[in-house]
Amino acid sequence: MIALTPYIGLVAGFLTSAAAIPQVIKTYRTKHARDLSMWQLVMLDVGMLLWLIYGWQIGDRPLIWANTFSIACYTGLIAMKLSYARRGRD
Amino acid sequence: MIALTPYIGLVAGFLTSAAAIPQVIKTYRTKHARDLSMWQLVMLDVGMLLWLIYGWQIGDRPLIWANTFSIACYTGLIAMKLSYARRGRD
């Protein structure tokens, strides 16, 4: 079981990072972000920026890449939510 | 700067875990989860279950506790989304 451990971590990291993709696609397609909490998006974005700094400090590449990707996704969701709200869609 | 690194990791972990709280509160209050992607919720839930197994394998308590908390939040969101959809609210 221990031999499998690094792979479990890899799949876990892949899933939690890639999870933002279907949300970005759905929000872009429906042009609605009413039910998304802005607090959640901002906390995730700031938290992942700190993970990125942490990964950079300890020189951990997977942490750097995964968080750069997630920050792009969540920043995009924040931008879409603000934009739809301004247009009175949400 | 390096002396700050563990604290940056701690705050990062706190923020990314706690980010689910405002989403759970918002979804419970509004009784709407239309704009939440079910794929995102399921991928996060499975990914965090794997992080939990990973944390248990390497004996990392913060990883175990943070992911147990997040799994509870995201499972709650999935349950709410299914329940609101069934009642025809979404």
N, CA and C atoms of all chains as a GROMACS GRO file, in nm:
protein
  540
    1MET      N    1   0.083  -0.121   0.000
    1MET     CA    2   0.000   0.000   0.000
    1MET      C    3   0.087   0.126   0.000
    2ILE      N    4   0.194   0.126   0.082
    2ILE     CA    5   0.283   0.242   0.091
    2ILE      C    6   0.342   0.275  -0.047
    3ALA      N    7   0.368   0.170  -0.130
    3ALA     CA    8   0.425   0.194  -0.263
    3ALA      C    9   0.331   0.276  -0.350
    4LEU      N   10   0.201   0.264  -0.321
    4LEU     CA   11   0.100   0.337  -0.399
    4LEU      C   12   0.087   0.484  -0.355
    5THR      N   13   0.137   0.514  -0.235
    5THR     CA   14   0.113   0.645  -0.174
    5THR      C   15   0.145   0.765  -0.263
    6PRO      N   16   0.265   0.771  -0.329
    6PRO     CA   17   0.293   0.889  -0.412
    6PRO      C   18   0.192   0.905  -0.525
    7TYR      N   19   0.144   0.793  -0.580
    7TYR     CA   20   0.048   0.800  -0.690
    7TYR      C   21  -0.087   0.851  -0.640
    8ILE      N   22  -0.125   0.810  -0.518
    8ILE     CA   23  -0.250   0.861  -0.460
    8ILE      C   24  -0.241   1.012  -0.446
    9GLY      N   25  -0.125   1.061  -0.401
    9GLY     CA   26  -0.106   1.206  -0.389
    9GLY      C   27  -0.114   1.275  -0.524
   10LEU      N   28  -0.056   1.214  -0.626
   10LEU     CA   29  -0.058   1.272  -0.761
   10LEU      C   30  -0.200   1.283  -0.815
   11VAL      N   31  -0.276   1.171  -0.803
   11VAL     CA   32  -0.414   1.172  -0.854
   11VAL      C   33  -0.498   1.272  -0.774
   12ALA      N   34  -0.475   1.277  -0.641
   12ALA     CA   35  -0.548   1.372  -0.557
   12ALA      C   36  -0.520   1.515  -0.603
   13GLY      N   37  -0.394   1.548  -0.625
   13GLY     CA   38  -0.357   1.683  -0.669
   13GLY      C   39  -0.415   1.715  -0.804
   14PHE      N   40  -0.413   1.616  -0.894
   14PHE     CA   41  -0.470   1.637  -1.027
   14PHE      C   42  -0.619   1.667  -1.018
   15LEU      N   43  -0.692   1.585  -0.940
   15LEU     CA   44  -0.837   1.602  -0.930
   15LEU      C   45  -0.875   1.735  -0.867
   16THR      N   46  -0.810   1.772  -0.754
   16THR     CA   47  -0.849   1.896  -0.687
   16THR      C   48  -0.811   2.018  -0.771
   17SER      N   49  -0.704   2.009  -0.851
   17SER     CA   50  -0.668   2.122  -0.939
   17SER      C   51  -0.762   2.128  -1.059
   18ALA      N   52  -0.786   2.011  -1.122
   18ALA     CA   53  -0.866   2.008  -1.244
   18ALA      C   54  -1.014   2.033  -1.216
   19ALA      N   55  -1.056   2.023  -1.089
   19ALA     CA   56  -1.197   2.041  -1.054
   19ALA      C   57  -1.249   2.179  -1.096
   20ALA      N   58  -1.159   2.277  -1.105
   20ALA     CA   59  -1.203   2.412  -1.142
   20ALA      C   60  -1.248   2.419  -1.288
   21ILE      N   61  -1.196   2.328  -1.372
   21ILE     CA   62  -1.225   2.335  -1.516
   21ILE      C   63  -1.375   2.326  -1.546
   22PRO      N   64  -1.447   2.220  -1.496
   22PRO     CA   65  -1.590   2.215  -1.529
   22PRO      C   66  -1.668   2.336  -1.477
   23GLN      N   67  -1.622   2.394  -1.364
   23GLN     CA   68  -1.692   2.513  -1.312
   23GLN      C   69  -1.670   2.632  -1.406
   24VAL      N   70  -1.548   2.650  -1.455
   24VAL     CA   71  -1.519   2.760  -1.548
   24VAL      C   72  -1.602   2.742  -1.675
   25ILE      N   73  -1.606   2.620  -1.729
   25ILE     CA   74  -1.682   2.592  -1.852
   25ILE      C   75  -1.831   2.621  -1.830
   26LYS      N   76  -1.884   2.570  -1.719
   26LYS     CA   77  -2.027   2.589  -1.691
   26LYS      C   78  -2.061   2.737  -1.679
   27THR      N   79  -1.978   2.811  -1.602
   27THR     CA   80  -2.005   2.954  -1.581
   27THR      C   81  -1.995   3.031  -1.712
   28TYR      N   82  -1.896   2.997  -1.795
   28TYR     CA   83  -1.879   3.065  -1.923
   28TYR      C   84  -1.999   3.038  -2.016
   29ARG      N   85  -2.046   2.912  -2.016
   29ARG     CA   86  -2.157   2.875  -2.104
   29ARG      C   87  -2.289   2.936  -2.061
   30THR      N   88  -2.318   2.927  -1.929
   30THR     CA   89  -2.450   2.973  -1.883
   30THR      C   90  -2.454   3.124  -1.862
   31LYS      N   91  -2.335   3.188  -1.851
   31LYS     CA   92  -2.327   3.333  -1.823
   31LYS      C   93  -2.398   3.369  -1.693
   32HIS      N   94  -2.394   3.277  -1.598
   32HIS     CA   95  -2.452   3.302  -1.466
   32HIS      C   96  -2.357   3.255  -1.357
   33ALA      N   97  -2.340   3.338  -1.255
   33ALA     CA   98  -2.256   3.298  -1.142
   33ALA      C   99  -2.323   3.337  -1.011
   34ARG      N  100  -2.457   3.352  -1.019
   34ARG     CA  101  -2.535   3.396  -0.902
   34ARG      C  102  -2.507   3.316  -0.777
   35ASP      N  103  -2.504   3.180  -0.795
   35ASP     CA  104  -2.499   3.092  -0.678
   35ASP      C  105  -2.357   3.067  -0.629
   36LEU      N  106  -2.258   3.125  -0.697
   36LEU     CA  107  -2.120   3.110  -0.651
   36LEU      C  108  -2.093   3.216  -0.544
   37SER      N  109  -2.034   3.174  -0.433
   37SER     CA  110  -2.000   3.268  -0.326
   37SER      C  111  -1.872   3.344  -0.363
   38MET      N  112  -1.882   3.478  -0.367
   38MET     CA  113  -1.763   3.559  -0.398
   38MET      C  114  -1.656   3.539  -0.290
   39TRP      N  115  -1.700   3.523  -0.164
   39TRP     CA  116  -1.605   3.499  -0.056
   39TRP      C  117  -1.525   3.372  -0.081
   40GLN      N  118  -1.595   3.267  -0.128
   40GLN     CA  119  -1.524   3.141  -0.155
   40GLN      C  120  -1.417   3.163  -0.262
   41LEU      N  121  -1.455   3.230  -0.371
   41LEU     CA  122  -1.363   3.251  -0.482
   41LEU      C  123  -1.241   3.332  -0.439
   42VAL      N  124  -1.266   3.438  -0.360
   42VAL     CA  125  -1.155   3.524  -0.317
   42VAL      C  126  -1.064   3.449  -0.218
   43MET      N  127  -1.126   3.375  -0.125
   43MET     CA  128  -1.044   3.300  -0.027
   43MET      C  129  -0.960   3.192  -0.098
   44LEU      N  130  -1.019   3.126  -0.199
   44LEU     CA  131  -0.943   3.025  -0.273
   44LEU      C  132  -0.827   3.091  -0.349
   45ASP      N  133  -0.855   3.205  -0.410
   45ASP     CA  134  -0.754   3.274  -0.489
   45ASP      C  135  -0.637   3.320  -0.401
   46VAL      N  136  -0.668   3.384  -0.288
   46VAL     CA  137  -0.562   3.430  -0.197
   46VAL      C  138  -0.488   3.310  -0.137
   47GLY      N  139  -0.565   3.208  -0.096
   47GLY     CA  140  -0.503   3.087  -0.038
   47GLY      C  141  -0.408   3.021  -0.135
   48MET      N  142  -0.449   3.011  -0.262
   48MET     CA  143  -0.364   2.946  -0.362
   48MET      C  144  -0.243   3.031  -0.398
   49LEU      N  145  -0.258   3.162  -0.389
   49LEU     CA  146  -0.143   3.250  -0.410
   49LEU      C  147  -0.039   3.224  -0.299
   50LEU      N  148  -0.089   3.204  -0.176
   50LEU     CA  149   0.003   3.173  -0.066
   50LEU      C  150   0.066   3.035  -0.085
   51TRP      N  151  -0.013   2.937  -0.135
   51TRP     CA  152   0.043   2.804  -0.165
   51TRP      C  153   0.153   2.816  -0.270
   52LEU      N  154   0.130   2.904  -0.368
   52LEU     CA  155   0.227   2.927  -0.475
   52LEU      C  156   0.357   2.983  -0.416
   53ILE      N  157   0.344   3.084  -0.327
   53ILE     CA  158   0.462   3.143  -0.262
   53ILE      C  159   0.534   3.035  -0.178
   54TYR      N  160   0.452   2.956  -0.106
   54TYR     CA  161   0.507   2.848  -0.024
   54TYR      C  162   0.583   2.748  -0.111
   55GLY      N  163   0.522   2.707  -0.223
   55GLY     CA  164   0.585   2.612  -0.315
   55GLY      C  165   0.714   2.668  -0.373
   56TRP      N  166   0.714   2.798  -0.400
   56TRP     CA  167   0.832   2.864  -0.454
   56TRP      C  168   0.943   2.868  -0.348
   57GLN      N  169   0.903   2.895  -0.222
   57GLN     CA  170   1.000   2.898  -0.112
   57GLN      C  171   1.068   2.763  -0.089
   58ILE      N  172   0.986   2.656  -0.094
   58ILE     CA  173   1.045   2.524  -0.066
   58ILE      C  174   1.090   2.457  -0.196
   59GLY      N  175   1.072   2.526  -0.310
   59GLY     CA  176   1.119   2.473  -0.438
   59GLY      C  177   1.042   2.351  -0.486
   60ASP      N  178   0.909   2.349  -0.459
   60ASP     CA  179   0.828   2.235  -0.500
   60ASP      C  180   0.753   2.267  -0.630
   61ARG      N  181   0.801   2.210  -0.740
   61ARG     CA  182   0.743   2.242  -0.871
   61ARG      C  183   0.596   2.204  -0.888
   62PRO      N  184   0.555   2.082  -0.846
   62PRO     CA  185   0.412   2.048  -0.863
   62PRO      C  186   0.322   2.149  -0.792
   63LEU      N  187   0.363   2.193  -0.672
   63LEU     CA  188   0.286   2.291  -0.596
   63LEU      C  189   0.277   2.422  -0.674
   64ILE      N  190   0.388   2.462  -0.736
   64ILE     CA  191   0.391   2.588  -0.813
   64ILE      C  192   0.298   2.580  -0.934
   65TRP      N  193   0.312   2.471  -1.012
   65TRP     CA  194   0.231   2.460  -1.134
   65TRP      C  195   0.083   2.442  -1.107
   66ALA      N  196   0.050   2.354  -1.011
   66ALA     CA  197  -0.091   2.328  -0.981
   66ALA      C  198  -0.159   2.456  -0.934
   67ASN      N  199  -0.090   2.535  -0.850
   67ASN     CA  200  -0.152   2.655  -0.796
   67ASN      C  201  -0.158   2.769  -0.898
   68THR      N  202  -0.059   2.777  -0.987
   68THR     CA  203  -0.066   2.877  -1.094
   68THR      C  204  -0.190   2.852  -1.179
   69PHE      N  205  -0.212   2.724  -1.213
   69PHE     CA  206  -0.328   2.686  -1.293
   69PHE      C  207  -0.458   2.722  -1.220
   70SER      N  208  -0.467   2.685  -1.092
   70SER     CA  209  -0.591   2.709  -1.016
   70SER      C  210  -0.617   2.859  -0.999
   71ILE      N  211  -0.511   2.937  -0.977
   71ILE     CA  212  -0.527   3.082  -0.962
   71ILE      C  213  -0.586   3.140  -1.090
   72ALA      N  214  -0.538   3.093  -1.206
   72ALA     CA  215  -0.592   3.141  -1.334
   72ALA      C  216  -0.741   3.110  -1.342
   73CYS      N  217  -0.781   2.987  -1.306
   73CYS     CA  218  -0.922   2.947  -1.312
   73CYS      C  219  -1.008   3.032  -1.219
   74TYR      N  220  -0.966   3.048  -1.093
   74TYR     CA  221  -1.050   3.119  -0.996
   74TYR      C  222  -1.053   3.269  -1.022
   75THR      N  223  -0.941   3.323  -1.075
   75THR     CA  224  -0.942   3.465  -1.114
   75THR      C  225  -1.040   3.484  -1.229
   76GLY      N  226  -1.043   3.389  -1.323
   76GLY     CA  227  -1.139   3.395  -1.434
   76GLY      C  228  -1.282   3.391  -1.383
   77LEU      N  229  -1.310   3.306  -1.284
   77LEU     CA  230  -1.445   3.297  -1.228
   77LEU      C  231  -1.485   3.427  -1.159
   78ILE      N  232  -1.390   3.488  -1.086
   78ILE     CA  233  -1.418   3.617  -1.019
   78ILE      C  234  -1.451   3.722  -1.126
   79ALA      N  235  -1.370   3.725  -1.234
   79ALA     CA  236  -1.392   3.824  -1.341
   79ALA      C  237  -1.530   3.802  -1.405
   80MET      N  238  -1.566   3.676  -1.430
   80MET     CA  239  -1.697   3.648  -1.492
   80MET      C  240  -1.809   3.689  -1.398
   81LYS      N  241  -1.796   3.656  -1.269
   81LYS     CA  242  -1.902   3.690  -1.173
   81LYS      C  243  -1.921   3.842  -1.168
   82LEU      N  244  -1.811   3.918  -1.163
   82LEU     CA  245  -1.821   4.064  -1.161
   82LEU      C  246  -1.884   4.117  -1.289
   83SER      N  247  -1.841   4.059  -1.402
   83SER     CA  248  -1.891   4.105  -1.531
   83SER      C  249  -2.041   4.077  -1.547
   84TYR      N  250  -2.087   3.958  -1.509
   84TYR     CA  251  -2.229   3.925  -1.523
   84TYR      C  252  -2.312   4.010  -1.428
   85ALA      N  253  -2.258   4.038  -1.308
   85ALA     CA  254  -2.331   4.120  -1.212
   85ALA      C  255  -2.347   4.262  -1.267
   86ARG      N  256  -2.242   4.314  -1.331
   86ARG     CA  257  -2.245   4.450  -1.384
   86ARG      C  258  -2.348   4.462  -1.496
   87ARG      N  259  -2.360   4.354  -1.575
   87ARG     CA  260  -2.458   4.357  -1.685
   87ARG      C  261  -2.599   4.328  -1.638
   88GLY      N  262  -2.614   4.312  -1.506
   88GLY     CA  263  -2.747   4.290  -1.451
   88GLY      C  264  -2.801   4.150  -1.476
   89ARG      N  265  -2.711   4.056  -1.514
   89ARG     CA  266  -2.757   3.920  -1.540
   89ARG      C  267  -2.773   3.842  -1.410
   90ASP      N  268  -2.699   3.884  -1.308
   90ASP     CA  269  -2.702   3.805  -1.184
   90ASP      C  270  -2.767   3.882  -1.068
   91MET      N  271   1.299   3.548   0.522
   91MET     CA  272   1.180   3.505   0.446
   91MET      C  273   1.153   3.355   0.468
   92ILE      N  274   1.262   3.275   0.466
   92ILE     CA  275   1.246   3.130   0.483
   92ILE      C  276   1.182   3.098   0.620
   93ALA      N  277   1.212   3.182   0.721
   93ALA     CA  278   1.154   3.159   0.854
   93ALA      C  279   1.002   3.171   0.853
   94LEU      N  280   0.952   3.250   0.757
   94LEU     CA  281   0.807   3.271   0.746
   94LEU      C  282   0.737   3.155   0.674
   95THR      N  283   0.814   3.077   0.599
   95THR     CA  284   0.757   2.977   0.508
   95THR      C  285   0.652   2.884   0.572
   96PRO      N  286   0.681   2.824   0.690
   96PRO     CA  287   0.578   2.735   0.746
   96PRO      C  288   0.448   2.807   0.776
   97TYR      N  289   0.458   2.934   0.816
   97TYR     CA  290   0.336   3.010   0.848
   97TYR      C  291   0.257   3.041   0.721
   98ILE      N  292   0.331   3.069   0.612
   98ILE     CA  293   0.263   3.092   0.484
   98ILE      C  294   0.184   2.967   0.445
   99GLY      N  295   0.246   2.850   0.463
   99GLY     CA  296   0.178   2.723   0.433
   99GLY      C  297   0.055   2.704   0.521
  100LEU      N  298   0.068   2.741   0.649
  100LEU     CA  299  -0.044   2.726   0.743
  100LEU      C  300  -0.162   2.815   0.703
  101VAL      N  301  -0.132   2.944   0.673
  101VAL     CA  302  -0.240   3.036   0.635
  101VAL      C  303  -0.302   2.992   0.503
  102ALA      N  304  -0.217   2.946   0.409
  102ALA     CA  305  -0.266   2.897   0.280
  102ALA      C  306  -0.363   2.781   0.302
  103GLY      N  307  -0.324   2.685   0.384
  103GLY     CA  308  -0.407   2.568   0.411
  103GLY      C  309  -0.538   2.608   0.479
  104PHE      N  310  -0.528   2.702   0.572
  104PHE     CA  311  -0.648   2.749   0.642
  104PHE      C  312  -0.746   2.813   0.543
  105LEU      N  313  -0.693   2.903   0.458
  105LEU     CA  314  -0.780   2.974   0.363
  105LEU      C  315  -0.846   2.879   0.263
  106THR      N  316  -0.767   2.789   0.203
  106THR     CA  317  -0.824   2.702   0.100
  106THR      C  318  -0.924   2.602   0.162
  107SER      N  319  -0.903   2.564   0.288
  107SER     CA  320  -1.000   2.475   0.353
  107SER      C  321  -1.124   2.552   0.395
  108ALA      N  322  -1.104   2.669   0.455
  108ALA     CA  323  -1.216   2.747   0.508
  108ALA      C  324  -1.300   2.810   0.397
  109ALA      N  325  -1.247   2.815   0.274
  109ALA     CA  326  -1.318   2.878   0.162
  109ALA      C  327  -1.453   2.811   0.136
  110ALA      N  328  -1.466   2.684   0.173
  110ALA     CA  329  -1.592   2.614   0.149
  110ALA      C  330  -1.704   2.667   0.238
  111ILE      N  331  -1.668   2.724   0.353
  111ILE     CA  332  -1.770   2.768   0.450
  111ILE      C  333  -1.867   2.873   0.392
  112PRO      N  334  -1.816   2.986   0.334
  112PRO     CA  335  -1.912   3.084   0.279
  112PRO      C  336  -2.000   3.026   0.168
  113GLN      N  337  -1.945   2.929   0.091
  113GLN     CA  338  -2.026   2.866  -0.015
  113GLN      C  339  -2.138   2.782   0.045
  114VAL      N  340  -2.106   2.706   0.150
  114VAL     CA  341  -2.208   2.624   0.216
  114VAL      C  342  -2.317   2.715   0.275
  115ILE      N  343  -2.276   2.825   0.341
  115ILE     CA  344  -2.372   2.918   0.402
  115ILE      C  345  -2.461   2.981   0.294
  116LYS      N  346  -2.399   3.027   0.185
  116LYS     CA  347  -2.475   3.092   0.079
  116LYS      C  348  -2.576   2.995   0.017
  117THR      N  349  -2.531   2.872  -0.012
  117THR     CA  350  -2.619   2.774  -0.075
  117THR      C  351  -2.734   2.736   0.018
  118TYR      N  352  -2.704   2.723   0.148
  118TYR     CA  353  -2.809   2.687   0.244
  118TYR      C  354  -2.912   2.799   0.255
  119ARG      N  355  -2.863   2.925   0.255
  119ARG     CA  356  -2.953   3.040   0.271
  119ARG      C  357  -3.041   3.063   0.148
  120THR      N  358  -2.978   3.058   0.029
  120THR     CA  359  -3.053   3.092  -0.092
  120THR      C  360  -3.135   2.973  -0.143
  121LYS      N  361  -3.100   2.852  -0.098
  121LYS     CA  362  -3.165   2.729  -0.148
  121LYS      C  363  -3.154   2.716  -0.299
  122HIS      N  364  -3.042   2.763  -0.352
  122HIS     CA  365  -3.016   2.750  -0.495
  122HIS      C  366  -2.872   2.705  -0.517
  123ALA      N  367  -2.853   2.607  -0.607
  123ALA     CA  368  -2.718   2.563  -0.640
  123ALA      C  369  -2.706   2.544  -0.791
  124ARG      N  370  -2.795   2.615  -0.866
  124ARG     CA  371  -2.799   2.602  -1.013
  124ARG      C  372  -2.664   2.621  -1.078
  125ASP      N  373  -2.591   2.728  -1.031
  125ASP     CA  374  -2.469   2.768  -1.101
  125ASP      C  375  -2.346   2.691  -1.055
  126LEU      N  376  -2.364   2.602  -0.956
  126LEU     CA  377  -2.250   2.520  -0.913
  126LEU      C  378  -2.239   2.400  -1.005
  127SER      N  379  -2.117   2.373  -1.050
  127SER     CA  380  -2.094   2.257  -1.136
  127SER      C  381  -2.088   2.130  -1.053
  128MET      N  382  -2.176   2.033  -1.084
  128MET     CA  383  -2.174   1.906  -1.010
  128MET      C  384  -2.041   1.834  -1.031
  129TRP      N  385  -1.986   1.847  -1.152
  129TRP     CA  386  -1.856   1.784  -1.178
  129TRP      C  387  -1.747   1.839  -1.086
  130GLN      N  388  -1.750   1.973  -1.065
  130GLN     CA  389  -1.650   2.031  -0.976
  130GLN      C  390  -1.664   1.974  -0.834
  131LEU      N  391  -1.789   1.970  -0.785
  131LEU     CA  392  -1.811   1.923  -0.648
  131LEU      C  393  -1.766   1.778  -0.632
  132VAL      N  394  -1.800   1.694  -0.732
  132VAL     CA  395  -1.764   1.552  -0.722
  132VAL      C  396  -1.612   1.533  -0.732
  133MET      N  397  -1.549   1.607  -0.826
  133MET     CA  398  -1.403   1.595  -0.840
  133MET      C  399  -1.331   1.642  -0.714
  134LEU      N  400  -1.380   1.750  -0.653
  134LEU     CA  401  -1.319   1.798  -0.528
  134LEU      C  402  -1.337   1.695  -0.417
  135ASP      N  403  -1.457   1.637  -0.409
  135ASP     CA  404  -1.486   1.541  -0.304
  135ASP      C  405  -1.396   1.416  -0.317
  136VAL      N  406  -1.387   1.362  -0.439
  136VAL     CA  407  -1.304   1.242  -0.461
  136VAL      C  408  -1.157   1.278  -0.440
  137GLY      N  409  -1.114   1.395  -0.494
  137GLY     CA  410  -0.974   1.437  -0.479
  137GLY      C  411  -0.936   1.452  -0.333
  138MET      N  412  -1.027   1.512  -0.254
  138MET     CA  413  -0.995   1.532  -0.113
  138MET      C  414  -0.999   1.402  -0.034
  139LEU      N  415  -1.082   1.307  -0.079
  139LEU     CA  416  -1.082   1.175  -0.016
  139LEU      C  417  -0.946   1.108  -0.039
  140LEU      N  418  -0.890   1.127  -0.160
  140LEU     CA  419  -0.756   1.072  -0.189
  140LEU      C  420  -0.649   1.146  -0.108
  141TRP      N  421  -0.663   1.280  -0.092
  141TRP     CA  422  -0.569   1.355  -0.006
  141TRP      C  423  -0.575   1.302   0.137
  142LEU      N  424  -0.697   1.269   0.181
  142LEU     CA  425  -0.715   1.215   0.317
  142LEU      C  426  -0.642   1.082   0.332
  143ILE      N  427  -0.658   0.994   0.231
  143ILE     CA  428  -0.590   0.864   0.233
  143ILE      C  429  -0.438   0.885   0.230
  144TYR      N  430  -0.396   0.980   0.146
  144TYR     CA  431  -0.254   1.013   0.135
  144TYR      C  432  -0.199   1.063   0.270
  145GLY      N  433  -0.274   1.155   0.332
  145GLY     CA  434  -0.233   1.210   0.461
  145GLY      C  435  -0.227   1.102   0.568
  146TRP      N  436  -0.319   1.007   0.561
  146TRP     CA  437  -0.324   0.898   0.658
  146TRP      C  438  -0.204   0.805   0.637
  147GLN      N  439  -0.171   0.781   0.508
  147GLN     CA  440  -0.056   0.695   0.475
  147GLN      C  441   0.076   0.755   0.525
  148ILE      N  442   0.093   0.888   0.505
  148ILE     CA  443   0.220   0.949   0.545
  148ILE      C  444   0.214   1.002   0.688
  149GLY      N  445   0.097   0.984   0.754
  149GLY     CA  446   0.084   1.024   0.894
  149GLY      C  447   0.086   1.174   0.914
  150ASP      N  448   0.026   1.249   0.818
  150ASP     CA  449   0.024   1.396   0.828
  150ASP      C  450  -0.110   1.443   0.883
  151ARG      N  451  -0.111   1.484   1.010
  151ARG     CA  452  -0.238   1.521   1.074
  151ARG      C  453  -0.306   1.642   1.012
  152PRO      N  454  -0.234   1.752   0.983
  152PRO     CA  455  -0.303   1.867   0.922
  152PRO      C  456  -0.376   1.828   0.793
  153LEU      N  457  -0.311   1.744   0.711
  153LEU     CA  458  -0.371   1.698   0.585
  153LEU      C  459  -0.498   1.618   0.614
  154ILE      N  460  -0.494   1.535   0.717
  154ILE     CA  461  -0.610   1.453   0.753
  154ILE      C  462  -0.726   1.541   0.798
  155TRP      N  463  -0.699   1.635   0.891
  155TRP     CA  464  -0.806   1.718   0.946
  155TRP      C  465  -0.864   1.813   0.843
  156ALA      N  466  -0.774   1.881   0.767
  156ALA     CA  467  -0.823   1.978   0.669
  156ALA      C  468  -0.911   1.910   0.565
  157ASN      N  469  -0.871   1.790   0.521
  157ASN     CA  470  -0.948   1.724   0.417
  157ASN      C  471  -1.077   1.662   0.469
  158THR      N  472  -1.077   1.616   0.595
  158THR     CA  473  -1.200   1.565   0.654
  158THR      C  474  -1.304   1.677   0.658
  159PHE      N  475  -1.259   1.796   0.699
  159PHE     CA  476  -1.349   1.912   0.706
  159PHE      C  477  -1.403   1.948   0.566
  160SER      N  478  -1.312   1.954   0.466
  160SER     CA  479  -1.354   1.992   0.331
  160SER      C  480  -1.449   1.889   0.271
  161ILE      N  481  -1.423   1.760   0.295
  161ILE     CA  482  -1.510   1.655   0.242
  161ILE      C  483  -1.652   1.673   0.298
  162ALA      N  484  -1.660   1.706   0.428
  162ALA     CA  485  -1.792   1.728   0.489
  162ALA      C  486  -1.863   1.844   0.417
  163CYS      N  487  -1.791   1.954   0.392
  163CYS     CA  488  -1.851   2.071   0.326
  163CYS      C  489  -1.898   2.036   0.185
  164TYR      N  490  -1.812   1.973   0.105
  164TYR     CA  491  -1.847   1.946  -0.035
  164TYR      C  492  -1.954   1.837  -0.046
  165THR      N  493  -1.954   1.740   0.047
  165THR     CA  494  -2.060   1.641   0.046
  165THR      C  495  -2.194   1.709   0.078
  166GLY      N  496  -2.190   1.805   0.170
  166GLY     CA  497  -2.310   1.882   0.203
  166GLY      C  498  -2.361   1.960   0.083
  167LEU      N  499  -2.268   2.021   0.006
  167LEU     CA  500  -2.309   2.097  -0.113
  167LEU      C  501  -2.370   2.005  -0.218
  168ILE      N  502  -2.312   1.886  -0.237
  168ILE     CA  503  -2.368   1.789  -0.333
  168ILE      C  504  -2.509   1.750  -0.289
  169ALA      N  505  -2.526   1.723  -0.160
  169ALA     CA  506  -2.658   1.684  -0.108
  169ALA      C  507  -2.760   1.796  -0.130
  170MET      N  508  -2.718   1.922  -0.103
  170MET     CA  509  -2.810   2.035  -0.122
  170MET      C  510  -2.845   2.051  -0.270
  171LYS      N  511  -2.745   2.039  -0.357
  171LYS     CA  512  -2.771   2.055  -0.501
  171LYS      C  513  -2.870   1.949  -0.549
  172LEU      N  514  -2.851   1.824  -0.506
  172LEU     CA  515  -2.942   1.716  -0.546
  172LEU      C  516  -3.082   1.742  -0.490
  173SER      N  517  -3.088   1.784  -0.365
  173SER     CA  518  -3.217   1.805  -0.300
  173SER      C  519  -3.294   1.921  -0.365
  174TYR      N  520  -3.227   2.033  -0.396
  174TYR     CA  521  -3.295   2.147  -0.459
  174TYR      C  522  -3.340   2.111  -0.601
  175ALA      N  523  -3.258   2.031  -0.671
  175ALA     CA  524  -3.294   1.991  -0.806
  175ALA      C  525  -3.419   1.902  -0.802
  176ARG      N  526  -3.425   1.815  -0.703
  176ARG     CA  527  -3.538   1.722  -0.692
  176ARG      C  528  -3.667   1.798  -0.663
  177ARG      N  529  -3.655   1.905  -0.584
  177ARG     CA  530  -3.774   1.985  -0.551
  177ARG      C  531  -3.810   2.082  -0.664
  178GLY      N  532  -3.734   2.074  -0.773
  178GLY     CA  533  -3.765   2.160  -0.886
  178GLY      C  534  -3.725   2.305  -0.867
  179ARG      N  535  -3.642   2.332  -0.766
  179ARG     CA  536  -3.601   2.470  -0.742
  179ARG      C  537  -3.490   2.513  -0.837
  180ASP      N  538  -3.415   2.414  -0.886
  180ASP     CA  539  -3.300   2.449  -0.970
  180ASP      C  540  -3.319   2.401  -1.114
   0.00000   0.00000   0.00000
